[in-house]
Amino acid sequence: MRFTHGIWENREHTKVYDAVETVSVTSPSPNKLRALCATRHIKHLELETVAPGIISCSATHFRGGLKTSNEPRYELFPDGEQVSRKGAENVTASHDDEAKTSTLPGGSGFEAVLDRNPSHFRVKFQSDGASDQPRQTLTSLGYQGVQYVVAPNSAPMPTPLDATTEVSDTYYRAAPKPGSRPHMVVSLDLQVGELVYGLGERFGPLTKNGQSLDIWNEDAGTISLHTYKNIPFYMTNRGYGVFFDHSDIVSLEVQTERLAKVQASVQGEQIRWFVIHGPTPKEILRRYADLTGHSSLPPAWTFGLYLSTSFLTDYSEATVNSQIDGMLQRNIPLSVLHFDCFWMRGLTWTSFVFDPEHFPDPKNFLGRLHERGIKVCVWINPYIAQESEVFEEAMEKGYLIKRVDGSTWQGDNWQAGMAVVDFTNPDALQWYQDHLKTLLDLGVDTFKTDFGERIPWENVKYHNGMDPRAGHNYYAQLYNRAVYDAIVSRRGASEAALFARAATAGGQRLPVHWGGDCESTWPGMSQSLRGGLSLGLSGFGFWSHDIAGFITEGIEDDSAPDAHIYKRWVQFGLLSSHSRLHGSHSYRVPWLVDDEACDVLGRFSRLKNSLMPYIFAQAIKAMMVEFPEDRTCHSLDEQYMLGESLLVAPIFNNDGVCEYYLPKGTWTGLIDGKQRVGPGWVTETFDNLHLPVLVRQGHAILVGTEEKPNYDWAAELTKVVIGAVDDKSSIEVPVPSASEFGEFAGTVKVSDGKVEVTGDVKKTPELLKLEEGSHL
């Protein structure tokens, strides 16, 4: 939200008060600084080291109402003993009276320095420089760095229901425009050449410089600045990240109001944020995960191909069986069958009941699918339609979000008379989970948790009093957690996974997430990739998208997607962490496209299964994460690293031409065996069975069998594909265990052209024949 008009003027009806002087500094505890920063208004600034490399910050105007705030709060350091905060308690702030500074060590070569000189407010966040160089400033709060602002609201900020929060301080200034509200603002300095990443799954440019962004979940497709997964966290190429500890809307101006700053504003009397030191992108993301939670590991079968019945199509047991038969007849491995809307009766969503007309015996039907080695995922949402079999019960028992007058909130935006489950009500939560457990007992394996963004926030109230605006984004966490925990209760953590659309900070603990409603176009495919890269730089490890696009040209057209787009998107989709064929009005089976589409889908489904020994321990990454020293990689958003060892460059045109960038080193084609040398740009042309999938120099890829993703990787390795190495190189690759979830069975070590196997890894004849440059 912008509050000014250039340097000299504020926005109309807006009052801005800057922190300009540090009046006093105290240390309530050794690892904390509290500063009284004055302007006309008094602001309290607190800095606290909470873990090595992480400093917590807050700026407060009026403190009186903070203890009664009903803003839902993110769970911080949720992994408990798994995350080390050791060292933070040993930090002691120091004060230099001569220089008039106070310094708070942050651990790991990181510190915050507060300037106490009169009329010279500044906080520098610094890191170690080279041994003979002074400490480097990562970012800082200086002139106009901390502000209290009274300004008119900006959507989606309505006039609060509690009229007592209106600002009407007339003792020393004119009253603001009616409807104006208090905001707290921080503006963090950017350096020349500094690039900003993250802020959730965003489909525009990978670098966020020059963008105005509201952290506010919306169901708006992939073609705009709106998104389903807004995460109040960004990182930069200067070695640090910033997390804003607010579930409420955070409005960001990234070099759009002040061209050398990231400005963040929240409505209210306090703003909270963490500065997270790296210095590398990997270390920033690791520490951010320490703070908000590490990704859970999905079960191996989720990495295989999902086939969806698509969104608004009609289907039955016969239709589903014919599609499964068609895939198997064409040697296309299938892991999961996803039932979209019409497994339930139309317009009863969500009823939790299989449509008895089309699925008369669901338990035995699902059992037969399991006998064929296929898992089952079903579509749900948090809405209860008025026509649902369970609507009356949910309404009568108070399980649904209410209006402020106590009546049940209902709307027609999506389906007639829909209401929304109130997951802050423990009884409603249990009721919803009990319905899911019934489906799990019936044979369902997992759920696609659709929606979670269209959640009412005006003139409504929650059971636990949660602020509905601040709870708008947080609702996705409540919803996904409810479903995830229901699966864990029946299947155990090693079998728990979602296919979720909406998310907020901490959502990475509840995988998997997919990219929402994308267009079946080349730009739509590119937007999906950028969304995945941006989400990955926001701390999420497992991600998918609608292969071939959700919306075909014409939107209502029920024809198959363009054949060129389908085949290239299949390649991209099967080289993502998770892979699902899904559309809107048409099925996405390949034989509706052409015969070659069947060949492409079969080839890349088998390729992905064979790469599971590698993929299971990896997730999609942006190029800048692996190559932060290569400035060309800082803005690449049409290629990516699938884990640390594989470079993938999807093709976005009918002609098969791919222009991609290679960082320094020799890169070996996983599919074609050809070597390319970087740094530099490469232009090549590929048929529909090929694209650049390149093994990094000095790395090795373990290859297994092709028929399914969940096999005994340690016993069924068929090959190791080695990137370029010299005679003295040694490569050691961990082999995941198929029996001990999340553990490793052993390693395969390649040294001097020989293979050494450790642990419970079978030394197959294929491994003994290892040769440099071997390929599939």
Solvent accessible surface area in square Angstrom, and as a share of the most:
residue,aa,sasa,rsa
1,M,18,0.08
2,R,115,0.42
3,F,4,0.02
4,T,26,0.15
5,H,142,0.63
6,G,49,0.47
7,I,118,0.60
8,W,218,0.76
9,E,109,0.49
10,N,66,0.34
11,R,73,0.27
12,E,128,0.57
13,H,86,0.38
14,T,10,0.06
15,K,76,0.32
16,V,31,0.18
17,Y,19,0.07
18,D,28,0.15
19,A,2,0.02
20,V,67,0.39
21,E,56,0.25
22,T,8,0.05
23,V,86,0.49
24,S,51,0.33
25,V,29,0.17
26,T,77,0.45
27,S,47,0.30
28,P,70,0.44
29,S,39,0.25
30,P,78,0.49
31,N,23,0.12
32,K,39,0.17
33,L,2,0.01
34,R,72,0.26
35,A,2,0.01
36,L,52,0.26
37,C,1,0.01
38,A,17,0.13
39,T,39,0.23
40,R,170,0.62
41,H,10,0.05
42,I,81,0.41
43,K,1,0.00
44,H,45,0.20
45,L,4,0.02
46,E,38,0.17
47,L,2,0.01
48,E,50,0.23
49,T,0,0.00
50,V,18,0.10
51,A,3,0.03
52,P,37,0.23
53,G,0,0.00
54,I,2,0.01
55,I,0,0.00
56,S,25,0.16
57,C,2,0.01
58,S,18,0.12
59,A,0,0.00
60,T,7,0.04
61,H,11,0.05
62,F,121,0.50
63,R,119,0.43
64,G,73,0.71
65,G,45,0.44
66,L,57,0.28
67,K,200,0.85
68,T,115,0.67
69,S,68,0.44
70,N,79,0.41
71,E,33,0.15
72,P,18,0.12
73,R,120,0.44
74,Y,18,0.07
75,E,105,0.47
76,L,53,0.26
77,F,23,0.10
78,P,22,0.14
79,D,26,0.13
80,G,45,0.43
81,E,179,0.80
82,Q,159,0.71
83,V,12,0.07
84,S,80,0.51
85,R,108,0.39
86,K,157,0.67
87,G,26,0.25
88,A,8,0.06
89,E,110,0.49
90,N,114,0.58
91,V,14,0.08
92,T,87,0.51
93,A,11,0.09
94,S,62,0.40
95,H,88,0.39
96,D,68,0.35
97,D,103,0.53
98,E,167,0.75
99,A,51,0.39
100,K,85,0.36
101,T,30,0.18
102,S,0,0.00
103,T,28,0.17
104,L,0,0.00
105,P,48,0.30
106,G,0,0.00
107,G,27,0.26
108,S,57,0.37
109,G,24,0.23
110,F,4,0.02
111,E,26,0.12
112,A,0,0.00
113,V,25,0.15
114,L,1,0.00
115,D,23,0.12
116,R,51,0.18
117,N,50,0.26
118,P,89,0.56
119,S,87,0.56
120,H,98,0.44
121,F,12,0.05
122,R,66,0.24
123,V,0,0.00
124,K,78,0.33
125,F,0,0.00
126,Q,25,0.11
127,S,7,0.05
128,D,80,0.41
129,G,24,0.23
130,A,58,0.45
131,S,126,0.81
132,D,116,0.60
133,Q,105,0.47
134,P,106,0.67
135,R,91,0.33
136,Q,98,0.44
137,T,39,0.23
138,L,8,0.04
139,T,0,0.00
140,S,5,0.03
141,L,0,0.00
142,G,1,0.01
143,Y,153,0.58
144,Q,25,0.11
145,G,0,0.00
146,V,3,0.01
147,Q,12,0.06
148,Y,4,0.01
149,V,0,0.00
150,V,0,0.00
151,A,0,0.00
152,P,20,0.13
153,N,36,0.18
154,S,44,0.29
155,A,92,0.71
156,P,22,0.14
157,M,10,0.04
158,P,33,0.21
159,T,81,0.47
160,P,34,0.21
161,L,96,0.48
162,D,77,0.40
163,A,75,0.58
164,T,120,0.70
165,T,67,0.39
166,E,75,0.34
167,V,24,0.14
168,S,80,0.52
169,D,40,0.21
170,T,86,0.50
171,Y,205,0.78
172,Y,93,0.35
173,R,26,0.09
174,A,76,0.59
175,A,57,0.44
176,P,17,0.11
177,K,97,0.41
178,P,114,0.72
179,G,21,0.20
180,S,3,0.02
181,R,3,0.01
182,P,11,0.07
183,H,0,0.00
184,M,0,0.00
185,V,1,0.00
186,V,0,0.00
187,S,2,0.01
188,L,1,0.00
189,D,24,0.13
190,L,12,0.06
191,Q,59,0.26
192,V,152,0.87
193,G,44,0.42
194,E,5,0.02
195,L,43,0.22
196,V,0,0.00
197,Y,0,0.00
198,G,0,0.00
199,L,0,0.00
200,G,0,0.00
201,E,0,0.00
202,R,9,0.03
203,F,6,0.02
204,G,14,0.14
205,P,79,0.50
206,L,3,0.01
207,T,24,0.14
208,K,1,0.00
209,N,39,0.20
210,G,49,0.47
211,Q,19,0.08
212,S,43,0.28
213,L,4,0.02
214,D,55,0.29
215,I,1,0.01
216,W,15,0.05
217,N,0,0.00
218,E,57,0.26
219,D,34,0.17
220,A,35,0.27
221,G,12,0.12
222,T,1,0.00
223,I,106,0.54
224,S,43,0.28
225,L,88,0.44
226,H,88,0.39
227,T,1,0.00
228,Y,0,0.00
229,K,0,0.00
230,N,0,0.00
231,I,0,0.00
232,P,0,0.00
233,F,0,0.00
234,Y,0,0.00
235,M,0,0.00
236,T,1,0.01
237,N,42,0.22
238,R,96,0.35
239,G,7,0.07
240,Y,0,0.00
241,G,0,0.00
242,V,0,0.00
243,F,0,0.00
244,F,0,0.00
245,D,4,0.02
246,H,7,0.03
247,S,2,0.01
248,D,10,0.05
249,I,2,0.01
250,V,0,0.00
251,S,3,0.02
252,L,0,0.00
253,E,7,0.03
254,V,0,0.00
255,Q,47,0.21
256,T,28,0.16
257,E,25,0.11
258,R,42,0.15
259,L,135,0.67
260,A,58,0.45
261,K,27,0.11
262,V,1,0.00
263,Q,8,0.03
264,A,0,0.00
265,S,0,0.00
266,V,2,0.01
267,Q,23,0.10
268,G,22,0.21
269,E,39,0.18
270,Q,33,0.15
271,I,0,0.00
272,R,31,0.11
273,W,0,0.00
274,F,13,0.05
275,V,0,0.00
276,I,0,0.00
277,H,9,0.04
278,G,2,0.02
279,P,89,0.56
280,T,65,0.38
281,P,7,0.05
282,K,87,0.37
283,E,45,0.20
284,I,0,0.00
285,L,31,0.15
286,R,107,0.39
287,R,17,0.06
288,Y,0,0.00
289,A,13,0.10
290,D,12,0.06
291,L,0,0.00
292,T,4,0.02
293,G,0,0.00
294,H,72,0.32
295,S,41,0.27
296,S,36,0.23
297,L,44,0.22
298,P,0,0.00
299,P,2,0.01
300,A,15,0.12
301,W,11,0.04
302,T,0,0.00
303,F,0,0.00
304,G,1,0.01
305,L,4,0.02
306,Y,2,0.01
307,L,0,0.00
308,S,0,0.00
309,T,1,0.01
310,S,0,0.00
311,F,25,0.10
312,L,73,0.37
313,T,10,0.06
314,D,118,0.61
315,Y,7,0.03
316,S,25,0.16
317,E,30,0.14
318,A,74,0.58
319,T,38,0.22
320,V,0,0.00
321,N,47,0.24
322,S,64,0.41
323,Q,10,0.05
324,I,0,0.00
325,D,48,0.25
326,G,5,0.05
327,M,0,0.00
328,L,80,0.40
329,Q,143,0.64
330,R,95,0.35
331,N,79,0.41
332,I,1,0.01
333,P,11,0.07
334,L,18,0.09
335,S,7,0.04
336,V,0,0.00
337,L,0,0.00
338,H,1,0.00
339,F,0,0.00
340,D,0,0.00
341,C,0,0.00
342,F,49,0.20
343,W,0,0.00
344,M,0,0.00
345,R,100,0.36
346,G,32,0.31
347,L,115,0.57
348,T,1,0.01
349,W,10,0.03
350,T,0,0.00
351,S,1,0.01
352,F,11,0.05
353,V,68,0.39
354,F,9,0.04
355,D,14,0.07
356,P,85,0.54
357,E,139,0.62
358,H,70,0.31
359,F,1,0.01
360,P,97,0.61
361,D,60,0.31
362,P,28,0.17
363,K,115,0.49
364,N,83,0.42
365,F,1,0.00
366,L,0,0.00
367,G,28,0.27
368,R,112,0.41
369,L,1,0.01
370,H,66,0.29
371,E,147,0.66
372,R,98,0.36
373,G,59,0.56
374,I,3,0.02
375,K,54,0.23
376,V,0,0.00
377,C,1,0.00
378,V,0,0.00
379,W,0,0.00
380,I,0,0.00
381,N,0,0.00
382,P,0,0.00
383,Y,0,0.00
384,I,0,0.00
385,A,1,0.00
386,Q,94,0.42
387,E,114,0.51
388,S,9,0.06
389,E,92,0.41
390,V,13,0.07
391,F,6,0.02
392,E,107,0.48
393,E,66,0.30
394,A,0,0.00
395,M,56,0.25
396,E,131,0.59
397,K,118,0.50
398,G,18,0.17
399,Y,23,0.09
400,L,4,0.02
401,I,0,0.00
402,K,60,0.25
403,R,86,0.32
404,V,76,0.43
405,D,113,0.59
406,G,32,0.31
407,S,52,0.33
408,T,22,0.13
409,W,36,0.13
410,Q,50,0.22
411,G,17,0.17
412,D,110,0.57
413,N,97,0.50
414,W,61,0.22
415,Q,9,0.04
416,A,74,0.58
417,G,11,0.10
418,M,2,0.01
419,A,0,0.00
420,V,0,0.00
421,V,0,0.00
422,D,4,0.02
423,F,10,0.04
424,T,17,0.10
425,N,9,0.05
426,P,88,0.55
427,D,91,0.47
428,A,0,0.00
429,L,57,0.28
430,Q,86,0.38
431,W,21,0.07
432,Y,0,0.00
433,Q,20,0.09
434,D,64,0.33
435,H,46,0.20
436,L,0,0.00
437,K,32,0.14
438,T,88,0.51
439,L,5,0.02
440,L,2,0.01
441,D,76,0.40
442,L,45,0.22
443,G,12,0.12
444,V,0,0.00
445,D,11,0.06
446,T,1,0.01
447,F,0,0.00
448,K,2,0.01
449,T,1,0.00
450,D,5,0.02
451,F,7,0.03
452,G,0,0.00
453,E,2,0.01
454,R,76,0.28
455,I,5,0.03
456,P,15,0.09
457,W,47,0.17
458,E,91,0.41
459,N,79,0.41
460,V,1,0.01
461,K,87,0.37
462,Y,10,0.04
463,H,113,0.51
464,N,95,0.49
465,G,38,0.37
466,M,10,0.04
467,D,37,0.19
468,P,22,0.14
469,R,25,0.09
470,A,1,0.01
471,G,0,0.00
472,H,6,0.03
473,N,2,0.01
474,Y,36,0.14
475,Y,0,0.00
476,A,0,0.00
477,Q,24,0.11
478,L,43,0.22
479,Y,1,0.00
480,N,2,0.01
481,R,73,0.27
482,A,1,0.01
483,V,0,0.00
484,Y,14,0.05
485,D,53,0.28
486,A,1,0.00
487,I,0,0.00
488,V,49,0.28
489,S,64,0.41
490,R,109,0.40
491,R,76,0.28
492,G,28,0.27
493,A,66,0.51
494,S,43,0.28
495,E,55,0.25
496,A,0,0.00
497,A,1,0.01
498,L,2,0.01
499,F,2,0.01
500,A,0,0.00
501,R,6,0.02
502,A,2,0.01
503,A,0,0.00
504,T,0,0.00
505,A,2,0.01
506,G,6,0.06
507,G,0,0.00
508,Q,3,0.01
509,R,41,0.15
510,L,0,0.00
511,P,3,0.02
512,V,0,0.00
513,H,1,0.00
514,W,4,0.01
515,G,4,0.04
516,G,0,0.00
517,D,29,0.15
518,C,1,0.00
519,E,60,0.27
520,S,5,0.04
521,T,24,0.14
522,W,46,0.16
523,P,83,0.52
524,G,0,0.00
525,M,0,0.00
526,S,13,0.08
527,Q,28,0.13
528,S,3,0.02
529,L,0,0.00
530,R,43,0.16
531,G,0,0.00
532,G,0,0.00
533,L,2,0.01
534,S,1,0.00
535,L,0,0.00
536,G,15,0.14
537,L,1,0.01
538,S,0,0.00
539,G,16,0.15
540,F,7,0.03
541,G,15,0.14
542,F,20,0.08
543,W,4,0.01
544,S,0,0.00
545,H,2,0.01
546,D,1,0.01
547,I,1,0.00
548,A,0,0.00
549,G,0,0.00
550,F,18,0.07
551,I,39,0.20
552,T,13,0.07
553,E,123,0.55
554,G,61,0.58
555,I,105,0.53
556,E,121,0.54
557,D,61,0.32
558,D,101,0.52
559,S,53,0.35
560,A,35,0.27
561,P,9,0.06
562,D,68,0.35
563,A,33,0.25
564,H,75,0.34
565,I,12,0.06
566,Y,0,0.00
567,K,12,0.05
568,R,8,0.03
569,W,0,0.00
570,V,0,0.00
571,Q,0,0.00
572,F,0,0.00
573,G,0,0.00
574,L,2,0.01
575,L,1,0.00
576,S,0,0.00
577,S,0,0.00
578,H,0,0.00
579,S,1,0.00
580,R,1,0.00
581,L,0,0.00
582,H,2,0.01
583,G,0,0.00
584,S,9,0.06
585,H,48,0.21
586,S,10,0.06
587,Y,50,0.19
588,R,1,0.00
589,V,4,0.02
590,P,0,0.00
591,W,67,0.23
592,L,91,0.45
593,V,28,0.16
594,D,50,0.26
595,D,120,0.62
596,E,64,0.29
597,A,0,0.00
598,C,12,0.07
599,D,85,0.44
600,V,0,0.00
601,L,0,0.00
602,G,1,0.01
603,R,82,0.30
604,F,1,0.00
605,S,2,0.01
606,R,52,0.19
607,L,13,0.06
608,K,1,0.01
609,N,5,0.03
610,S,3,0.02
611,L,0,0.00
612,M,0,0.00
613,P,3,0.02
614,Y,14,0.05
615,I,1,0.01
616,F,11,0.05
617,A,54,0.42
618,Q,34,0.15
619,A,18,0.14
620,I,6,0.03
621,K,52,0.22
622,A,2,0.02
623,M,0,0.00
624,M,2,0.01
625,V,6,0.04
626,E,15,0.07
627,F,11,0.05
628,P,47,0.29
629,E,131,0.59
630,D,25,0.13
631,R,182,0.66
632,T,52,0.30
633,C,0,0.00
634,H,16,0.07
635,S,66,0.42
636,L,16,0.08
637,D,29,0.15
638,E,98,0.44
639,Q,5,0.02
640,Y,0,0.00
641,M,0,0.00
642,L,1,0.01
643,G,0,0.00
644,E,62,0.28
645,S,5,0.03
646,L,0,0.00
647,L,0,0.00
648,V,0,0.00
649,A,1,0.01
650,P,4,0.02
651,I,1,0.01
652,F,36,0.15
653,N,46,0.23
654,N,80,0.41
655,D,109,0.56
656,G,2,0.02
657,V,59,0.34
658,C,6,0.03
659,E,113,0.51
660,Y,2,0.01
661,Y,13,0.05
662,L,0,0.00
663,P,1,0.01
664,K,166,0.70
665,G,15,0.15
666,T,26,0.15
667,W,2,0.01
668,T,0,0.00
669,G,1,0.01
670,L,0,0.00
671,I,13,0.06
672,D,56,0.29
673,G,19,0.18
674,K,106,0.45
675,Q,88,0.39
676,R,15,0.05
677,V,110,0.63
678,G,9,0.09
679,P,87,0.55
680,G,26,0.25
681,W,139,0.49
682,V,32,0.19
683,T,90,0.52
684,E,26,0.12
685,T,97,0.57
686,F,22,0.09
687,D,84,0.43
688,N,25,0.13
689,L,54,0.27
690,H,54,0.24
691,L,6,0.03
692,P,1,0.00
693,V,2,0.01
694,L,1,0.00
695,V,0,0.00
696,R,46,0.17
697,Q,86,0.38
698,G,33,0.32
699,H,43,0.19
700,A,5,0.04
701,I,0,0.00
702,L,0,0.00
703,V,4,0.02
704,G,3,0.03
705,T,45,0.26
706,E,75,0.34
707,E,109,0.49
708,K,105,0.45
709,P,5,0.03
710,N,62,0.32
711,Y,13,0.05
712,D,62,0.32
713,W,5,0.02
714,A,6,0.05
715,A,38,0.29
716,E,65,0.29
717,L,2,0.01
718,T,45,0.26
719,K,64,0.27
720,V,1,0.01
721,V,0,0.00
722,I,5,0.03
723,G,1,0.01
724,A,15,0.11
725,V,37,0.21
726,D,93,0.48
727,D,122,0.63
728,K,189,0.80
729,S,35,0.22
730,S,65,0.42
731,I,16,0.08
732,E,107,0.48
733,V,16,0.09
734,P,62,0.39
735,V,0,0.00
736,P,3,0.02
737,S,10,0.07
738,A,55,0.43
739,S,100,0.64
740,E,107,0.48
741,F,82,0.34
742,G,39,0.38
743,E,100,0.45
744,F,108,0.45
745,A,19,0.15
746,G,12,0.11
747,T,28,0.17
748,V,0,0.00
749,K,63,0.27
750,V,9,0.05
751,S,36,0.23
752,D,100,0.52
753,G,62,0.60
754,K,150,0.64
755,V,17,0.10
756,E,93,0.42
757,V,34,0.19
758,T,58,0.33
759,G,62,0.59
760,D,123,0.64
761,V,12,0.07
762,K,119,0.50
763,K,94,0.40
764,T,11,0.06
765,P,84,0.53
766,E,81,0.36
767,L,1,0.00
768,L,114,0.57
769,K,152,0.65
770,L,23,0.12
771,E,121,0.54
772,E,100,0.45
773,G,25,0.24
774,S,28,0.18
775,H,83,0.37
776,L,78,0.39
